[in-house]
């Protein structure tokens, strides 16, 4: 039996998990940038968002 279907399934699962983890990271940093009381922490969270959401051209 070919291992290609298994490899494709595992690769798709890994890609989905990686995307979900990235989305959760961005959402949590965005929440900190809005909710945090400390101006320094909000500023740091915004800088982190700039790095995470940087567009590559």
Backbone bond lengths (Angstrom), bond angles and torsions (degrees), N, CA, C in turn:
res aa  C-N    CA-C-N  psi(-1)  N-CA   C-N-CA  omega(-1)  CA-C   N-CA-C  phi
1 X - - - 1.445 - - 1.527 109.03 -
2 X 1.306 115.94 144.01 1.453 121.40 -177.17 1.531 111.50 -76.51
3 X 1.308 115.35 143.53 1.460 119.83 178.06 1.527 112.18 -92.24
4 X 1.328 117.13 -3.14 1.464 120.51 -178.45 1.532 112.37 -60.99
5 X 1.340 120.55 -47.13 1.470 118.99 178.30 1.529 112.98 -59.62
6 X 1.316 117.01 -38.17 1.461 120.86 178.01 1.518 110.70 -65.37
7 X 1.318 116.32 -43.82 1.460 121.27 179.38 1.524 110.81 -63.15
8 X 1.308 117.42 -43.21 1.463 120.92 179.24 1.533 111.30 -64.64
9 X 1.315 116.41 -40.14 1.463 120.29 179.10 1.520 110.66 -64.52
10 X 1.317 117.33 -45.73 1.459 120.85 179.96 1.523 111.57 -65.98
11 X 1.314 117.20 -37.15 1.461 120.93 178.05 1.521 110.57 -66.14
12 X 1.319 117.20 -42.18 1.463 120.77 178.30 1.525 110.89 -64.52
13 X 1.310 117.17 -39.71 1.458 121.20 178.05 1.528 110.85 -64.72
14 X 1.315 116.90 -43.45 1.461 121.23 178.15 1.523 110.94 -62.50
15 X 1.323 117.63 -42.28 1.467 121.48 178.78 1.522 110.97 -64.12
16 X 1.315 117.16 -40.84 1.465 121.01 179.13 1.525 111.04 -65.46
17 X 1.320 117.63 -43.34 1.462 121.22 178.70 1.528 111.67 -65.00
18 X 1.317 116.44 -40.00 1.458 120.56 178.37 1.522 110.57 -64.09
19 X 1.323 116.97 -43.19 1.461 120.96 177.73 1.521 112.14 -63.49
20 X 1.315 117.02 -40.54 1.463 120.82 178.83 1.529 110.78 -66.16
21 X 1.323 117.52 -40.55 1.458 121.39 178.33 1.526 110.81 -64.52
22 X 1.317 117.37 -42.60 1.467 121.72 178.28 1.529 110.37 -62.55
23 X 1.330 116.87 -43.57 1.459 121.34 179.26 1.523 111.10 -62.81
24 X 1.314 116.81 -42.78 1.462 120.63 178.43 1.529 110.98 -64.96
25 X 1.309 117.46 -37.88 1.468 120.92 178.45 1.525 111.04 -64.61
26 X 1.320 116.49 -46.53 1.463 120.40 179.66 1.526 110.45 -63.70
27 X 1.320 117.43 -41.90 1.465 120.79 -179.97 1.527 111.32 -64.09
28 X 1.320 117.63 -40.86 1.462 119.22 -179.22 1.529 111.07 -69.70
29 X 1.318 118.28 -39.25 1.467 120.69 177.81 1.522 109.94 -66.70
30 X 1.331 117.56 -39.16 1.465 120.51 177.27 1.525 110.88 -63.33
31 X 1.309 117.31 -40.10 1.462 120.79 178.03 1.521 111.01 -63.69
32 X 1.319 117.80 -42.00 1.463 121.27 178.25 1.525 110.34 -63.51
33 X 1.329 117.25 -38.83 1.464 119.77 -178.44 1.518 112.35 -67.63
34 X 1.320 117.64 -21.82 1.457 121.45 179.79 1.531 111.42 -96.30
35 X 1.316 118.17 -40.18 1.458 122.82 -168.46 1.531 113.63 -91.72
36 X 1.294 118.03 -26.88 1.461 120.88 -172.82 1.529 111.90 -60.53
37 X 1.321 115.70 141.71 1.467 120.88 -179.93 1.523 112.01 -80.11
38 X 1.302 116.27 -33.01 1.463 120.91 -176.35 1.532 110.63 -78.40
39 X 1.331 117.42 124.66 1.468 119.50 177.49 1.531 112.79 -60.04
40 X 1.331 115.97 -34.43 1.461 119.48 179.67 1.525 111.07 -65.85
41 X 1.330 116.93 -41.96 1.461 120.65 179.54 1.532 110.63 -67.20
42 X 1.340 117.38 -39.58 1.472 120.21 177.14 1.520 110.51 -62.84
43 X 1.322 116.26 -42.57 1.463 120.49 179.87 1.532 110.34 -63.16
44 X 1.323 116.64 -43.63 1.469 120.37 178.60 1.522 110.95 -63.02
45 X 1.333 116.99 -40.26 1.467 120.25 179.26 1.524 110.49 -65.12
46 X 1.335 116.96 -39.60 1.468 119.14 177.86 1.523 111.52 -65.02
47 X 1.324 116.89 -39.30 1.462 119.98 177.41 1.532 110.81 -64.11
48 X 1.325 116.35 -38.89 1.461 120.34 177.20 1.525 110.65 -64.63
49 X 1.320 117.17 -40.04 1.466 120.35 176.84 1.523 110.83 -62.31
50 X 1.313 117.09 -39.73 1.471 119.67 178.17 1.530 110.51 -59.43
51 X 1.324 116.02 -39.45 1.469 119.95 179.61 1.522 110.41 -69.58
52 X 1.346 117.09 -45.08 1.464 120.54 -177.00 1.520 112.61 -68.22
53 X 1.329 117.07 -33.78 1.462 120.41 -175.43 1.519 112.97 -103.46
54 X 1.309 116.71 18.08 1.462 121.89 179.64 1.531 109.83 -60.89
55 X 1.325 115.08 131.77 1.468 120.37 178.25 1.516 109.93 -87.27
56 X 1.294 114.71 136.60 1.468 119.97 178.15 1.509 108.14 -105.61
57 X 1.327 115.06 123.19 1.472 119.04 -179.49 1.502 111.27 -114.89
